[in-house]
């Protein structure tokens, strides 16, 4: 990040940046898990400021301090949105963005930069960015822009029925079925299944489940996840030839149809 950009951000207090108060917490729909946002920012003060603000607004933020780490996380873990600084060590923001889009990732990206000329903004948007915010910025504006990106994503991808193999989850009626058999789910089991189906085919870690389903930002050192996974597995895989809910040793859990890749198109 250029020194001018650092001083421009550091010269303002938190109160100046967000207008004297933190934005109102974002209200999520009933049963919907907190949005995961990846912040890729090398300046510790700016990153801490964004992380703190988004967490208090009800998001689940993660942070990467350079471009290579940010690209790895963006490719390997599911995020609802990414806040990306344009000037990064190891790998610059635009190269990271182009690589992400070339890999088929469509995660909404909000670019941050001290470069605010029209040509700079156009370059960022043409590289695959969804929005562009110039530094210094107000936290309330960053949050509003994130919310707009997430609304677009919800309108585009808001499937009311999730499917993995012959397992279906109707998010309007909150009814789960497998092969026509209705599955009775407790509220937490529903949230767990919804989270796993939204990330179908991906390895979901214990940390992701604690933050996304239980809204814990620490490990309570209990077997709460194991108990709920065991109960959910018994309900959705009972009497089925192909178990969908799998344990990935040393990594977490994965919900996928094991026969999908083997079946002919």
C-alpha positions as CSV (number, residue, x, y, z in Angstrom):
1,X,0.0,0.0,0.0
2,X,1.4,3.4,-0.9
3,X,2.5,5.5,2.1
4,X,0.1,8.3,1.1
5,X,-2.8,5.8,1.4
6,X,-1.6,4.7,4.8
7,X,-1.3,8.2,6.2
8,X,-4.7,9.1,4.7
9,X,-6.3,6.3,6.6
10,X,-4.2,6.5,9.8
11,X,-4.8,10.3,10.0
12,X,-8.5,9.8,10.8
13,X,-9.9,8.4,14.0
14,X,-12.4,5.6,14.1
15,X,-15.1,8.0,15.0
16,X,-14.4,10.2,11.9
17,X,-14.4,7.2,9.7
18,X,-17.7,5.9,10.7
19,X,-19.5,9.1,11.5
20,X,-19.2,8.9,15.3
21,X,-20.9,5.6,15.8
22,X,-20.9,2.0,14.5
23,X,-23.5,1.1,11.9
24,X,-26.7,-0.6,13.2
25,X,-26.2,-4.4,13.3
26,X,-27.4,-6.1,10.1
27,X,-30.6,-8.1,10.7
28,X,-30.5,-11.5,9.1
29,X,-33.6,-13.4,8.2
30,X,-34.8,-16.1,10.6
31,X,-32.7,-19.2,10.3
32,X,-30.1,-17.6,8.1
33,X,-26.5,-17.9,9.2
34,X,-24.1,-14.9,9.6
35,X,-22.5,-13.8,6.3
36,X,-18.8,-14.6,6.0
37,X,-16.6,-11.8,4.7
38,X,-13.0,-12.1,3.8
39,X,-10.9,-8.9,4.3
40,X,-7.7,-8.9,2.3
41,X,-5.8,-5.9,3.6
42,X,-2.1,-5.5,4.6
43,X,-2.4,-2.5,6.8
44,X,-3.1,-3.8,10.3
45,X,-4.9,-0.7,11.5
46,X,-7.3,-0.6,8.6
47,X,-7.9,-4.3,8.7
48,X,-8.6,-4.3,12.4
49,X,-11.0,-1.4,12.0
50,X,-13.0,-3.2,9.3
51,X,-13.0,-6.5,11.2
52,X,-14.2,-4.9,14.4
53,X,-16.9,-2.9,12.6
54,X,-18.2,-5.9,10.6
55,X,-18.2,-8.2,13.6
56,X,-20.3,-5.7,15.6
57,X,-22.7,-5.4,12.6
58,X,-23.3,-9.1,12.7
59,X,-21.0,-10.5,10.1
60,X,-18.3,-13.2,10.4
61,X,-15.1,-11.6,9.2
62,X,-11.8,-13.3,8.3
63,X,-8.6,-11.5,7.4
64,X,-5.6,-12.1,5.1
65,X,-2.5,-9.8,5.3
66,X,-1.2,-10.3,1.8
67,X,-2.3,-11.2,-1.7
68,X,-1.1,-14.8,-1.7
69,X,-2.7,-15.7,1.6
70,X,-5.9,-13.9,0.4
71,X,-6.0,-15.8,-2.8
72,X,-5.5,-19.1,-1.1
73,X,-8.4,-18.5,1.4
74,X,-10.7,-17.1,-1.3
75,X,-10.1,-20.3,-3.4
76,X,-10.2,-22.8,-0.6
77,X,-13.0,-21.5,1.7
78,X,-16.6,-20.3,1.0
79,X,-17.2,-16.6,1.6
80,X,-20.3,-14.5,0.9
81,X,-18.2,-11.4,0.0
82,X,-14.6,-10.2,-0.2
83,X,-13.2,-6.8,0.7
84,X,-10.0,-6.5,-1.3
85,X,-7.3,-3.8,-1.0
86,X,-5.9,-3.0,-4.4
87,X,-2.2,-2.5,-3.3
88,X,-1.0,-5.7,-1.6
89,X,2.4,-7.4,-0.9
90,X,3.2,-10.7,-2.5
91,X,0.3,-10.4,-5.0
92,X,-1.5,-7.2,-6.0
93,X,-5.2,-7.0,-5.7
94,X,-6.1,-6.8,-9.4
95,X,-4.0,-9.9,-10.2
96,X,-5.6,-11.7,-7.3
97,X,-9.0,-10.7,-8.6
98,X,-8.3,-11.8,-12.2
99,X,-7.0,-15.2,-10.9
100,X,-10.1,-15.6,-8.8
101,X,-12.5,-14.9,-11.7
102,X,-10.4,-17.2,-14.0
103,X,-10.9,-20.0,-11.5
104,X,-14.7,-19.6,-11.8
105,X,-15.3,-17.9,-8.4
106,X,-18.1,-15.5,-8.5
107,X,-17.9,-14.2,-4.9
108,X,-18.8,-10.5,-4.8
109,X,-15.7,-8.3,-4.4
110,X,-15.6,-4.8,-3.0
111,X,-12.3,-3.1,-3.9
112,X,-10.6,-0.7,-1.6
113,X,-7.9,1.8,-2.9
114,X,-6.4,5.2,-2.4
115,X,-6.4,5.4,-6.2
116,X,-9.6,7.2,-6.9
117,X,-9.3,8.4,-10.5
118,X,-11.9,7.2,-13.0
119,X,-9.3,5.1,-14.9
120,X,-8.4,3.4,-11.6
121,X,-12.0,2.6,-10.8
122,X,-12.6,1.3,-14.3
123,X,-9.6,-0.9,-14.2
124,X,-10.8,-2.5,-10.9
125,X,-14.3,-3.1,-12.2
126,X,-13.0,-4.6,-15.5
127,X,-10.7,-6.9,-13.6
128,X,-13.7,-8.5,-12.0
129,X,-14.6,-6.2,-9.1
130,X,-18.3,-5.6,-8.2
131,X,-17.8,-2.3,-6.5
132,X,-15.0,0.2,-5.7
133,X,-14.6,2.3,-2.5
134,X,-11.9,5.0,-2.3
135,X,-9.8,5.5,0.9
136,X,-10.4,7.1,3.3
137,X,-13.9,5.8,3.8
138,X,-16.7,5.7,6.4
139,X,-17.5,2.3,7.8
140,X,-21.2,3.0,7.3
141,X,-20.6,3.3,3.6
142,X,-18.5,0.2,3.4
143,X,-21.2,-1.7,5.2
144,X,-23.9,-0.3,2.9
145,X,-22.0,-1.2,-0.2
146,X,-21.5,-4.8,1.2
147,X,-25.2,-5.1,1.9
148,X,-26.0,-4.0,-1.7
149,X,-23.5,-6.7,-3.1
150,X,-25.0,-9.3,-0.8
151,X,-28.6,-8.4,-1.9
152,X,-27.6,-8.8,-5.5
153,X,-26.1,-12.2,-4.7
154,X,-29.2,-13.3,-2.8
155,X,-31.5,-12.3,-5.7
156,X,-29.2,-14.1,-8.2
157,X,-28.6,-17.3,-6.1
158,X,-31.5,-17.4,-3.7
159,X,-32.7,-20.9,-4.4
160,X,-35.6,-21.7,-2.2
161,X,-35.0,-25.4,-2.6
162,X,-31.5,-26.8,-2.0
163,X,-30.6,-30.2,-3.4
164,X,-27.7,-32.7,-2.9
165,X,-28.4,-36.0,-4.6
166,X,-31.9,-37.0,-3.6
167,X,-31.8,-34.8,-0.5
168,X,-33.9,-31.7,-0.7
169,X,-34.3,-28.8,1.7
170,X,-37.2,-26.3,1.2
171,X,-36.0,-23.0,2.8
172,X,-39.5,-21.5,2.7
173,X,-41.4,-24.3,4.5
174,X,-38.2,-25.5,6.3
175,X,-39.0,-29.1,5.3
176,X,-36.3,-31.6,4.5
177,X,-36.9,-34.7,2.4
178,X,-34.7,-37.5,1.1
179,X,-36.2,-39.8,-1.6
180,X,-39.6,-38.5,-0.7
181,X,-39.1,-39.3,3.0
182,X,-39.7,-36.4,5.2
183,X,-37.0,-35.8,7.8
184,X,-38.0,-34.3,11.1
185,X,-35.4,-31.7,12.1
186,X,-34.9,-29.7,15.3
187,X,-34.1,-26.0,14.7
188,X,-30.4,-26.3,15.2
189,X,-30.3,-29.4,13.0
190,X,-32.1,-27.4,10.3
191,X,-29.5,-24.6,10.5
192,X,-26.7,-27.2,10.4
193,X,-28.1,-28.9,7.3
194,X,-28.8,-25.6,5.6
195,X,-25.2,-24.5,6.2
196,X,-23.8,-27.8,4.9
197,X,-26.1,-27.7,1.8
198,X,-25.1,-24.2,1.0
199,X,-21.5,-25.3,1.0
200,X,-22.2,-28.7,-0.6
201,X,-19.1,-30.4,-2.0
202,X,-16.8,-28.3,0.1
203,X,-15.0,-29.3,3.3
204,X,-16.6,-27.3,6.2
205,X,-14.3,-26.9,9.2
206,X,-15.4,-27.0,12.9
207,X,-14.5,-23.3,13.1
208,X,-16.8,-22.5,10.2
209,X,-19.6,-24.4,11.9
210,X,-19.1,-22.8,15.3
211,X,-19.2,-19.3,13.7
212,X,-21.8,-19.9,11.0
213,X,-24.3,-22.1,12.9
214,X,-23.7,-21.4,16.6
215,X,-22.4,-17.9,16.2
216,X,-19.4,-18.7,18.5
217,X,-16.2,-16.8,17.8
218,X,-14.3,-19.2,20.1
219,X,-14.0,-22.9,20.6
220,X,-16.2,-23.9,23.6
221,X,-14.2,-27.1,23.9
222,X,-17.3,-29.3,23.9
223,X,-18.6,-32.0,21.6
224,X,-21.6,-30.0,20.6
225,X,-20.7,-30.3,16.9
226,X,-20.0,-34.0,17.0
227,X,-23.3,-34.7,18.7
228,X,-25.3,-32.6,16.2
229,X,-23.5,-34.1,13.2
230,X,-24.1,-37.6,14.5
231,X,-27.8,-36.9,15.0
232,X,-28.1,-35.3,11.5
233,X,-26.2,-38.1,9.8
234,X,-28.6,-40.6,11.4
235,X,-31.6,-38.7,10.1
236,X,-30.5,-38.0,6.5
237,X,-28.5,-41.2,5.8
238,X,-30.6,-43.7,7.6
239,X,-31.4,-46.7,5.3
240,X,-29.7,-45.0,2.3
241,X,-27.3,-46.7,0.0
242,X,-25.1,-43.6,-0.5
243,X,-24.3,-41.7,2.7
244,X,-24.1,-38.0,1.9
245,X,-22.6,-36.5,5.2
246,X,-19.0,-37.5,5.4
247,X,-16.3,-36.8,7.9
248,X,-13.0,-35.6,6.4
249,X,-10.4,-36.8,8.9
250,X,-8.4,-33.9,10.4
251,X,-10.3,-31.3,8.4
252,X,-14.0,-31.3,9.1
253,X,-17.2,-32.4,7.3
254,X,-18.4,-32.6,3.7
255,X,-22.0,-33.0,2.4
256,X,-21.9,-34.4,-1.2
257,X,-23.4,-37.1,-3.4
258,X,-20.5,-39.7,-3.7
259,X,-22.1,-41.1,-6.9
260,X,-22.5,-37.8,-8.7
261,X,-19.0,-37.9,-10.3
262,X,-19.4,-41.6,-11.3
263,X,-22.8,-41.3,-12.8
264,X,-23.0,-40.8,-16.5
265,X,-24.1,-37.3,-17.7
